[in-house]
Amino acid sequence: MRRIWSEQAKFSTWRRLWVALAQAQMELGVPGITPKMIEAMKKKINDIDFEEAEKQERLLRHDVMAHIHAFGRQVPDTNQIKLKTEAARIIHFGATSCFVQDNGDLCLMKEGGDVLKGKLLKLMQALRNNCLEYHRLPCLGYTHLQPAQLTTYKKKKKKKIN
């Protein structure tokens, strides 16, 4: 979970979203987007310059814009444009801040949910095995935190699981 919710994962997810956006725009025929640009962006998805992003955020006072600029500075120049690299011009093109923030969070939530799902399945299997092993063991039932009638371990655990 620490890896999933790390700054590295958050901002590399933003970059994957920007690449996916540019790829979809290229497929839809948005002019000026080439496969070469997208490949240049893909090469830098996980290579995040956090110092540059911090510097840009202090300057721009906007986290998304800071990471757009930091990502754009890292993408290799493919046509010698002096002000911006060719690929930098298409990062976040036509999107809002919510595009990367909300979708990025959703991607991380799904990944975290997948981890939890696996762990919950293991827990349920362990509880099932425990119930099968001790299913005939007599134990005292409780109601309103008071001792009640005799029951079995299986029935007691089954109620808690359901």
Secondary structure, DSSP 8 states (H G I E B T S, - for coil): -TTTTSHHHHHHHHHHHHHHHHHHHHHTT-TT--HHHHHHHHTTSS---HHHHHHHHHHHS-HHHHHHHHHHHHS--SS--SSS-TGGGGTTTT--HHHHHHHHHHHHHHHHHHHHHHHHHHHHHHHHHHHHHSTT-EEEEEETTEEEEEEEHHHHHHHHH-
